[in-house]
Structures are given as structure tokens and as C-alpha cells.
Amino acid sequence: MLHVMPLGDAVEHVSDDDCVCGPTAKMIKAEDGSVVWLMIHHSLDGREITEGHQGES
Ligand SMILES: [Zn+2]
């Protein structure tokens, strides 16, 4: 499984599906019919999720 992580994020991501950001699995189907799963990690620096910690503003 491929992991897509935000660069320079405020939190440290791990290449696992139990990462702190709660990554979302996304299925990509290639032209030859093969299926690739992407694990999309979410930025926790405030762009998407505001739960947990605040205080930058
Ligand atoms: Zn993550």
C-alpha cells in the first residue's frame, strides 16, 4: 500500500493505517485492471481537522 503524506506537517506521520491523522484508504484502478490502494494522510496543522489541539492563532 502506498502512503501519501502531507509534507512539512505539524505532526509526525507513520506509514501505517493507524497513523495519528486517521488516514483514508482510496482505491485506484489502473488501466490494466489492477488495483492499487493509496493511504491518504491528512494534515493536522489546521487545514482539515481542528480537533485535538489548537493555539496557533
Ligand atoms: Zn498520517
N, CA, C, O and the ligand as a Tripos MOL2 file, in Angstrom:
@<TRIPOS>MOLECULE
protein
  229   227    58     0     0
PROTEIN
NO_CHARGES

@<TRIPOS>ATOM
      1 N           0.8370   -1.1990    0.0000 N.3       1 MET1
      2 CA          0.0000    0.0000    0.0000 C.3       1 MET1
      3 C           0.8710    1.2470    0.0000 C.2       1 MET1
      4 O           1.8560    1.3290    0.7340 O.2       1 MET1
      5 N           0.5040    2.2090   -0.8220 N.am      2 LEU2
      6 CA          1.2560    3.4570   -0.8810 C.3       2 LEU2
      7 C           0.6770    4.4590    0.1030 C.2       2 LEU2
      8 O          -0.5360    4.5250    0.3040 O.2       2 LEU2
      9 N           1.5440    5.2230    0.7000 N.am      3 HIS3
     10 CA          1.1020    6.2440    1.6460 C.3       3 HIS3
     11 C           1.3930    7.6290    1.0800 C.2       3 HIS3
     12 O           2.5040    7.9180    0.6360 O.2       3 HIS3
     13 N           0.3800    8.4650    1.1070 N.am      4 VAL4
     14 CA          0.5320    9.8470    0.6590 C.3       4 VAL4
     15 C           0.4190   10.7440    1.8810 C.2       4 VAL4
     16 O          -0.6320   10.8280    2.5160 O.2       4 VAL4
     17 N           1.5170   11.4090    2.1930 N.am      5 MET5
     18 CA          1.5560   12.2200    3.4100 C.3       5 MET5
     19 C           1.8010   13.6850    3.0820 C.2       5 MET5
     20 O           2.5560   14.0030    2.1630 O.2       5 MET5
     21 N           1.1720   14.5650    3.8250 N.am      6 PRO6
     22 CA          1.4630   15.9880    3.6550 C.3       6 PRO6
     23 C           2.9010   16.2840    4.0550 C.2       6 PRO6
     24 O           3.3950   15.7750    5.0600 O.2       6 PRO6
     25 N           3.5630   17.1080    3.2610 N.am      7 LEU7
     26 CA          4.9440   17.4510    3.5830 C.3       7 LEU7
     27 C           4.9920   18.5950    4.5860 C.2       7 LEU7
     28 O           4.1910   19.5270    4.5150 O.2       7 LEU7
     29 N           5.9170   18.5200    5.5030 N.am      8 GLY8
     30 CA          6.1060   19.6000    6.4550 C.3       8 GLY8
     31 C           4.9380   19.7790    7.3900 C.2       8 GLY8
     32 O           4.6530   20.8920    7.8320 O.2       8 GLY8
     33 N           4.2560   18.6840    7.6960 N.am      9 ASP9
     34 CA          3.0920   18.7860    8.5640 C.3       9 ASP9
     35 C           3.5230   18.9680   10.0190 C.2       9 ASP9
     36 O           4.6700   18.7150   10.3880 O.2       9 ASP9
     37 N           2.5720   19.4140   10.8270 N.am     10 ALA10
     38 CA          2.8720   19.7040   12.2330 C.3      10 ALA10
     39 C           3.0250   18.4230   13.0490 C.2      10 ALA10
     40 O           3.5960   18.4440   14.1390 O.2      10 ALA10
     41 N           2.5260   17.3300   12.5320 N.am     11 VAL11
     42 CA          2.6110   16.0720   13.2560 C.3      11 VAL11
     43 C           3.4700   15.0830   12.4840 C.2      11 VAL11
     44 O           3.7210   15.2560   11.2920 O.2      11 VAL11
     45 N           3.9050   14.0690   13.1630 N.am     12 GLU12
     46 CA          4.7330   13.0610   12.5260 C.3      12 GLU12
     47 C           3.8470   11.9140   12.0640 C.2      12 GLU12
     48 O           3.1100   11.3250   12.8540 O.2      12 GLU12
     49 N           3.9280   11.6060   10.7820 N.am     13 HIS13
     50 CA          3.1090   10.5280   10.2400 C.3      13 HIS13
     51 C           3.9140    9.2360   10.1890 C.2      13 HIS13
     52 O           5.1330    9.2420   10.0170 O.2      13 HIS13
     53 N           3.2000    8.1370   10.3430 N.am     14 VAL14
     54 CA          3.8330    6.8440   10.1950 C.3      14 VAL14
     55 C           3.1790    6.1180    9.0280 C.2      14 VAL14
     56 O           2.0080    6.3430    8.7240 O.2      14 VAL14
     57 N           3.9400    5.2490    8.3780 N.am     15 SER15
     58 CA          3.4150    4.5350    7.2250 C.3      15 SER15
     59 C           2.5680    3.3550    7.6660 C.2      15 SER15
     60 O           2.8840    2.1960    7.3970 O.2      15 SER15
     61 N           1.4990    3.6800    8.3410 N.am     16 ASP16
     62 CA          0.5990    2.6380    8.8150 C.3      16 ASP16
     63 C          -0.8190    3.1970    8.8340 C.2      16 ASP16
     64 O          -1.0180    4.4120    8.8520 O.2      16 ASP16
     65 N          -1.8020    2.2990    8.8290 N.am     17 ASP17
     66 CA         -3.1780    2.7840    8.7630 C.3      17 ASP17
     67 C          -3.6990    3.2410   10.1270 C.2      17 ASP17
     68 O          -4.8340    3.7020   10.2370 O.2      17 ASP17
     69 N          -2.8810    3.1140   11.1470 N.am     18 ASP18
     70 CA         -3.2910    3.6340   12.4510 C.3      18 ASP18
     71 C          -2.5180    4.9040   12.8030 C.2      18 ASP18
     72 O          -2.3260    5.2360   13.9720 O.2      18 ASP18
     73 N          -2.0920    5.5860   11.7780 N.am     19 CYS19
     74 CA         -1.4180    6.8690   11.9800 C.3      19 CYS19
     75 C          -2.3380    7.8200   12.7430 C.2      19 CYS19
     76 O          -3.5620    7.6990   12.6980 O.2      19 CYS19
     77 N          -1.7190    8.7620   13.4400 N.am     20 VAL20
     78 CA         -2.4680    9.6830   14.2930 C.3      20 VAL20
     79 C          -3.4770   10.5140   13.4990 C.2      20 VAL20
     80 O          -4.4650   10.9860   14.0610 O.2      20 VAL20
     81 N          -3.2410   10.6920   12.2200 N.am     21 CYS21
     82 CA         -4.1150   11.5570   11.4220 C.3      21 CYS21
     83 C          -5.3610   10.8200   10.9360 C.2      21 CYS21
     84 O          -6.2670   11.4440   10.3830 O.2      21 CYS21
     85 N          -5.4200    9.5240   11.1290 N.am     22 GLY22
     86 CA         -6.5890    8.7740   10.6670 C.3      22 GLY22
     87 C          -6.6900    8.7740    9.1600 C.2      22 GLY22
     88 O          -7.6560    9.2950    8.6030 O.2      22 GLY22
     89 N          -5.7000    8.1940    8.4870 N.am     23 PRO23
     90 CA         -5.6460    8.2380    7.0220 C.3      23 PRO23
     91 C          -6.8170    7.5020    6.3680 C.2      23 PRO23
     92 O          -7.4130    6.5910    6.9420 O.2      23 PRO23
     93 N          -7.1170    7.9350    5.1510 N.am     24 THR24
     94 CA         -8.2350    7.3810    4.4110 C.3      24 THR24
     95 C          -7.7270    6.5040    3.2680 C.2      24 THR24
     96 O          -6.9040    6.9430    2.4650 O.2      24 THR24
     97 N          -8.2110    5.2860    3.1980 N.am     25 ALA25
     98 CA         -7.8200    4.3970    2.1100 C.3      25 ALA25
     99 C          -8.5940    4.7580    0.8520 C.2      25 ALA25
    100 O          -9.8070    4.9640    0.8880 O.2      25 ALA25
    101 N          -7.8680    4.8310   -0.2700 N.am     26 LYS26
    102 CA         -8.5030    5.1650   -1.5390 C.3      26 LYS26
    103 C          -8.0430    4.1690   -2.5950 C.2      26 LYS26
    104 O          -6.8480    3.9140   -2.7500 O.2      26 LYS26
    105 N          -9.0040    3.6140   -3.3150 N.am     27 MET27
    106 CA         -8.6780    2.6060   -4.3110 C.3      27 MET27
    107 C          -8.5050    3.2480   -5.6780 C.2      27 MET27
    108 O          -9.3710    3.9860   -6.1470 O.2      27 MET27
    109 N          -7.3700    2.9560   -6.3140 N.am     28 ILE28
    110 CA         -7.0980    3.4660   -7.6580 C.3      28 ILE28
    111 C          -7.0530    2.2760   -8.6080 C.2      28 ILE28
    112 O          -6.3250    1.3120   -8.3710 O.2      28 ILE28
    113 N          -7.8300    2.3470   -9.6800 N.am     29 LYS29
    114 CA         -7.8470    1.2520  -10.6300 C.3      29 LYS29
    115 C          -7.0230    1.6280  -11.8490 C.2      29 LYS29
    116 O          -7.2860    2.6360  -12.5050 O.2      29 LYS29
    117 N          -6.0270    0.8090  -12.1460 N.am     30 ALA30
    118 CA         -5.1700    1.0830  -13.2880 C.3      30 ALA30
    119 C          -5.8310    0.5910  -14.5720 C.2      30 ALA30
    120 O          -6.8160   -0.1460  -14.5460 O.2      30 ALA30
    121 N          -5.2540    1.0260  -15.7030 N.am     31 GLU31
    122 CA         -5.8450    0.6850  -16.9920 C.3      31 GLU31
    123 C          -5.8280   -0.8130  -17.2570 C.2      31 GLU31
    124 O          -6.6950   -1.3350  -17.9570 O.2      31 GLU31
    125 N          -4.8430   -1.5000  -16.6970 N.am     32 ASP32
    126 CA         -4.7450   -2.9350  -16.9340 C.3      32 ASP32
    127 C          -5.6360   -3.7320  -15.9920 C.2      32 ASP32
    128 O          -5.6060   -4.9620  -15.9820 O.2      32 ASP32
    129 N          -6.4180   -3.0290  -15.2120 N.am     33 GLY33
    130 CA         -7.3590   -3.7050  -14.3450 C.3      33 GLY33
    131 C          -6.8390   -3.9610  -12.9410 C.2      33 GLY33
    132 O          -7.5890   -4.3770  -12.0590 O.2      33 GLY33
    133 N          -5.5720   -3.7140  -12.7420 N.am     34 SER34
    134 CA         -5.0220   -3.9220  -11.4150 C.3      34 SER34
    135 C          -5.4790   -2.8020  -10.4800 C.2      34 SER34
    136 O          -5.7960   -1.6900  -10.9040 O.2      34 SER34
    137 N          -5.4970   -3.1350   -9.2250 N.am     35 VAL35
    138 CA         -5.9930   -2.1920   -8.2310 C.3      35 VAL35
    139 C          -4.8620   -1.8080   -7.2870 C.2      35 VAL35
    140 O          -4.1270   -2.6550   -6.7800 O.2      35 VAL35
    141 N          -4.7500   -0.5220   -7.0710 N.am     36 VAL36
    142 CA         -3.7350   -0.0140   -6.1490 C.3      36 VAL36
    143 C          -4.4380    0.7550   -5.0410 C.2      36 VAL36
    144 O          -5.3090    1.5870   -5.2940 O.2      36 VAL36
    145 N          -4.0440    0.4610   -3.8180 N.am     37 TRP37
    146 CA         -4.6180    1.1940   -2.6870 C.3      37 TRP37
    147 C          -3.6650    2.3080   -2.2570 C.2      37 TRP37
    148 O          -2.4710    2.0930   -2.0480 O.2      37 TRP37
    149 N          -4.2300    3.4830   -2.1350 N.am     38 LEU38
    150 CA         -3.4810    4.6060   -1.5900 C.3      38 LEU38
    151 C          -3.9870    4.9030   -0.1820 C.2      38 LEU38
    152 O          -5.1930    4.8830    0.0660 O.2      38 LEU38
    153 N          -3.0800    5.1740    0.7220 N.am     39 MET39
    154 CA         -3.4790    5.6030    2.0470 C.3      39 MET39
    155 C          -3.2140    7.1010    2.1500 C.2      39 MET39
    156 O          -2.0720    7.5510    2.2480 O.2      39 MET39
    157 N          -4.2960    7.8440    2.1250 N.am     40 ILE40
    158 CA         -4.1740    9.3000    2.1040 C.3      40 ILE40
    159 C          -4.1190    9.8250    3.5340 C.2      40 ILE40
    160 O          -5.0740    9.6760    4.2970 O.2      40 ILE40
    161 N          -3.0040   10.4320    3.8860 N.am     41 HIS41
    162 CA         -2.8680   11.0180    5.2170 C.3      41 HIS41
    163 C          -3.3790   12.4550    5.2020 C.2      41 HIS41
    164 O          -3.3090   13.1630    4.1980 O.2      41 HIS41
    165 N          -3.8920   12.8460    6.3540 N.am     42 HIS42
    166 CA         -4.4830   14.1760    6.4560 C.3      42 HIS42
    167 C          -3.5690   15.1120    7.2320 C.2      42 HIS42
    168 O          -2.9260   14.7250    8.2080 O.2      42 HIS42
    169 N          -3.5340   16.3310    6.7760 N.am     43 SER43
    170 CA         -2.7650   17.3340    7.5070 C.3      43 SER43
    171 C          -3.4510   17.6680    8.8150 C.2      43 SER43
    172 O          -4.6630   17.8770    8.8560 O.2      43 SER43
    173 N          -2.6750   17.7170    9.8750 N.am     44 LEU44
    174 CA         -3.2400   18.0390   11.1860 C.3      44 LEU44
    175 C          -2.8170   19.4230   11.6400 C.2      44 LEU44
    176 O          -2.9100   19.7410   12.8260 O.2      44 LEU44
    177 N          -2.3600   20.2350   10.7290 N.am     45 ASP45
    178 CA         -1.9040   21.5670   11.1250 C.3      45 ASP45
    179 C          -3.0170   22.6040   11.0530 C.2      45 ASP45
    180 O          -2.7600   23.8040   11.1470 O.2      45 ASP45
    181 N          -4.2450   22.1440   10.8860 N.am     46 GLY46
    182 CA         -5.3710   23.0620   10.9370 C.3      46 GLY46
    183 C          -6.0770   23.2400    9.6070 C.2      46 GLY46
    184 O          -7.1220   23.8870    9.5400 O.2      46 GLY46
    185 N          -5.5180   22.6740    8.5480 N.am     47 ARG47
    186 CA         -6.1270   22.8650    7.2490 C.3      47 ARG47
    187 C          -7.3860   22.0170    7.0890 C.2      47 ARG47
    188 O          -8.3100   22.3990    6.3700 O.2      47 ARG47
    189 N          -7.4210   20.8700    7.7570 N.am     48 GLU48
    190 CA         -8.5840   19.9980    7.5940 C.3      48 GLU48
    191 C          -9.2580   19.6800    8.9180 C.2      48 GLU48
    192 O         -10.4830   19.7350    9.0270 O.2      48 GLU48
    193 N          -8.4620   19.3500    9.9170 N.am     49 ILE49
    194 CA         -9.0250   18.8930   11.1710 C.3      49 ILE49
    195 C          -8.6360   19.8540   12.2920 C.2      49 ILE49
    196 O          -7.4770   20.2540   12.3980 O.2      49 ILE49
    197 N          -9.5840   20.2140   13.1050 N.am     50 THR50
    198 CA         -9.3050   21.1890   14.1580 C.3      50 THR50
    199 C          -9.4430   20.5750   15.5480 C.2      50 THR50
    200 O          -9.2530   21.2520   16.5590 O.2      50 THR50
    201 N          -9.7730   19.3000   15.5850 N.am     51 GLU51
    202 CA         -9.9460   18.6770   16.8980 C.3      51 GLU51
    203 C          -8.5860   18.3430   17.5130 C.2      51 GLU51
    204 O          -7.5900   18.2140   16.8010 O.2      51 GLU51
    205 N          -8.5540   18.2110   18.7910 N.am     52 GLY52
    206 CA         -7.3340   17.7770   19.4480 C.3      52 GLY52
    207 C          -6.5320   18.9200   20.0390 C.2      52 GLY52
    208 O          -6.4180   19.0490   21.2580 O.2      52 GLY52
    209 N          -5.9880   19.7320   19.1810 N.am     53 HIS53
    210 CA         -5.1520   20.8020   19.7140 C.3      53 HIS53
    211 C          -5.3750   22.0840   18.9200 C.2      53 HIS53
    212 O          -5.6250   22.0560   17.7140 O.2      53 HIS53
    213 N          -5.2830   23.1720   19.6030 N.am     54 GLN54
    214 CA         -5.3770   24.4750   18.9630 C.3      54 GLN54
    215 C          -4.3760   25.4090   19.6050 C.2      54 GLN54
    216 O          -3.6750   25.0230   20.5410 O.2      54 GLN54
    217 N          -4.3050   26.5920   19.1290 N.am     55 GLY55
    218 CA         -3.4650   27.5650   19.8140 C.3      55 GLY55
    219 C          -2.4420   28.2440   18.9210 C.2      55 GLY55
    220 O          -1.5700   28.9590   19.4150 O.2      55 GLY55
    221 N          -2.5320   28.0340   17.6270 N.am     56 GLU56
    222 CA         -1.5810   28.7020   16.7430 C.3      56 GLU56
    223 C          -2.0280   30.1060   16.3840 C.2      56 GLU56
    224 O          -1.2070   30.9540   16.0350 O.2      56 GLU56
    225 N          -3.3100   30.3490   16.4690 N.am     57 SER57
    226 CA         -3.8510   31.6400   16.0810 C.3      57 SER57
    227 C          -4.0950   32.5370   17.2490 C.2      57 SER57
    228 O          -4.5540   33.6660   17.0750 O.2      57 SER57
    229 ZN         -0.7680   10.3350    8.9060 Zn       58 ZN58
@<TRIPOS>BOND
     1     1     2 1
     2     2     3 1
     3     3     4 2
     4     3     5 am
     5     5     6 1
     6     6     7 1
     7     7     8 2
     8     7     9 am
     9     9    10 1
    10    10    11 1
    11    11    12 2
    12    11    13 am
    13    13    14 1
    14    14    15 1
    15    15    16 2
    16    15    17 am
    17    17    18 1
    18    18    19 1
    19    19    20 2
    20    19    21 am
    21    21    22 1
    22    22    23 1
    23    23    24 2
    24    23    25 am
    25    25    26 1
    26    26    27 1
    27    27    28 2
    28    27    29 am
    29    29    30 1
    30    30    31 1
    31    31    32 2
    32    31    33 am
    33    33    34 1
    34    34    35 1
    35    35    36 2
    36    35    37 am
    37    37    38 1
    38    38    39 1
    39    39    40 2
    40    39    41 am
    41    41    42 1
    42    42    43 1
    43    43    44 2
    44    43    45 am
    45    45    46 1
    46    46    47 1
    47    47    48 2
    48    47    49 am
    49    49    50 1
    50    50    51 1
    51    51    52 2
    52    51    53 am
    53    53    54 1
    54    54    55 1
    55    55    56 2
    56    55    57 am
    57    57    58 1
    58    58    59 1
    59    59    60 2
    60    59    61 am
    61    61    62 1
    62    62    63 1
    63    63    64 2
    64    63    65 am
    65    65    66 1
    66    66    67 1
    67    67    68 2
    68    67    69 am
    69    69    70 1
    70    70    71 1
    71    71    72 2
    72    71    73 am
    73    73    74 1
    74    74    75 1
    75    75    76 2
    76    75    77 am
    77    77    78 1
    78    78    79 1
    79    79    80 2
    80    79    81 am
    81    81    82 1
    82    82    83 1
    83    83    84 2
    84    83    85 am
    85    85    86 1
    86    86    87 1
    87    87    88 2
    88    87    89 am
    89    89    90 1
    90    90    91 1
    91    91    92 2
    92    91    93 am
    93    93    94 1
    94    94    95 1
    95    95    96 2
    96    95    97 am
    97    97    98 1
    98    98    99 1
    99    99   100 2
   100    99   101 am
   101   101   102 1
   102   102   103 1
   103   103   104 2
   104   103   105 am
   105   105   106 1
   106   106   107 1
   107   107   108 2
   108   107   109 am
   109   109   110 1
   110   110   111 1
   111   111   112 2
   112   111   113 am
   113   113   114 1
   114   114   115 1
   115   115   116 2
   116   115   117 am
   117   117   118 1
   118   118   119 1
   119   119   120 2
   120   119   121 am
   121   121   122 1
   122   122   123 1
   123   123   124 2
   124   123   125 am
   125   125   126 1
   126   126   127 1
   127   127   128 2
   128   127   129 am
   129   129   130 1
   130   130   131 1
   131   131   132 2
   132   131   133 am
   133   133   134 1
   134   134   135 1
   135   135   136 2
   136   135   137 am
   137   137   138 1
   138   138   139 1
   139   139   140 2
   140   139   141 am
   141   141   142 1
   142   142   143 1
   143   143   144 2
   144   143   145 am
   145   145   146 1
   146   146   147 1
   147   147   148 2
   148   147   149 am
   149   149   150 1
   150   150   151 1
   151   151   152 2
   152   151   153 am
   153   153   154 1
   154   154   155 1
   155   155   156 2
   156   155   157 am
   157   157   158 1
   158   158   159 1
   159   159   160 2
   160   159   161 am
   161   161   162 1
   162   162   163 1
   163   163   164 2
   164   163   165 am
   165   165   166 1
   166   166   167 1
   167   167   168 2
   168   167   169 am
   169   169   170 1
   170   170   171 1
   171   171   172 2
   172   171   173 am
   173   173   174 1
   174   174   175 1
   175   175   176 2
   176   175   177 am
   177   177   178 1
   178   178   179 1
   179   179   180 2
   180   179   181 am
   181   181   182 1
   182   182   183 1
   183   183   184 2
   184   183   185 am
   185   185   186 1
   186   186   187 1
   187   187   188 2
   188   187   189 am
   189   189   190 1
   190   190   191 1
   191   191   192 2
   192   191   193 am
   193   193   194 1
   194   194   195 1
   195   195   196 2
   196   195   197 am
   197   197   198 1
   198   198   199 1
   199   199   200 2
   200   199   201 am
   201   201   202 1
   202   202   203 1
   203   203   204 2
   204   203   205 am
   205   205   206 1
   206   206   207 1
   207   207   208 2
   208   207   209 am
   209   209   210 1
   210   210   211 1
   211   211   212 2
   212   211   213 am
   213   213   214 1
   214   214   215 1
   215   215   216 2
   216   215   217 am
   217   217   218 1
   218   218   219 1
   219   219   220 2
   220   219   221 am
   221   221   222 1
   222   222   223 1
   223   223   224 2
   224   223   225 am
   225   225   226 1
   226   226   227 1
   227   227   228 2
@<TRIPOS>SUBSTRUCTURE
     1 MET1         2 RESIDUE 1 A MET
     2 LEU2         6 RESIDUE 1 A LEU
     3 HIS3        10 RESIDUE 1 A HIS
     4 VAL4        14 RESIDUE 1 A VAL
     5 MET5        18 RESIDUE 1 A MET
     6 PRO6        22 RESIDUE 1 A PRO
     7 LEU7        26 RESIDUE 1 A LEU
     8 GLY8        30 RESIDUE 1 A GLY
     9 ASP9        34 RESIDUE 1 A ASP
    10 ALA10       38 RESIDUE 1 A ALA
    11 VAL11       42 RESIDUE 1 A VAL
    12 GLU12       46 RESIDUE 1 A GLU
    13 HIS13       50 RESIDUE 1 A HIS
    14 VAL14       54 RESIDUE 1 A VAL
    15 SER15       58 RESIDUE 1 A SER
    16 ASP16       62 RESIDUE 1 A ASP
    17 ASP17       66 RESIDUE 1 A ASP
    18 ASP18       70 RESIDUE 1 A ASP
    19 CYS19       74 RESIDUE 1 A CYS
    20 VAL20       78 RESIDUE 1 A VAL
    21 CYS21       82 RESIDUE 1 A CYS
    22 GLY22       86 RESIDUE 1 A GLY
    23 PRO23       90 RESIDUE 1 A PRO
    24 THR24       94 RESIDUE 1 A THR
    25 ALA25       98 RESIDUE 1 A ALA
    26 LYS26      102 RESIDUE 1 A LYS
    27 MET27      106 RESIDUE 1 A MET
    28 ILE28      110 RESIDUE 1 A ILE
    29 LYS29      114 RESIDUE 1 A LYS
    30 ALA30      118 RESIDUE 1 A ALA
    31 GLU31      122 RESIDUE 1 A GLU
    32 ASP32      126 RESIDUE 1 A ASP
    33 GLY33      130 RESIDUE 1 A GLY
    34 SER34      134 RESIDUE 1 A SER
    35 VAL35      138 RESIDUE 1 A VAL
    36 VAL36      142 RESIDUE 1 A VAL
    37 TRP37      146 RESIDUE 1 A TRP
    38 LEU38      150 RESIDUE 1 A LEU
    39 MET39      154 RESIDUE 1 A MET
    40 ILE40      158 RESIDUE 1 A ILE
    41 HIS41      162 RESIDUE 1 A HIS
    42 HIS42      166 RESIDUE 1 A HIS
    43 SER43      170 RESIDUE 1 A SER
    44 LEU44      174 RESIDUE 1 A LEU
    45 ASP45      178 RESIDUE 1 A ASP
    46 GLY46      182 RESIDUE 1 A GLY
    47 ARG47      186 RESIDUE 1 A ARG
    48 GLU48      190 RESIDUE 1 A GLU
    49 ILE49      194 RESIDUE 1 A ILE
    50 THR50      198 RESIDUE 1 A THR
    51 GLU51      202 RESIDUE 1 A GLU
    52 GLY52      206 RESIDUE 1 A GLY
    53 HIS53      210 RESIDUE 1 A HIS
    54 GLN54      214 RESIDUE 1 A GLN
    55 GLY55      218 RESIDUE 1 A GLY
    56 GLU56      222 RESIDUE 1 A GLU
    57 SER57      226 RESIDUE 1 A SER
    58 ZN58       229 GROUP 0 **** ****
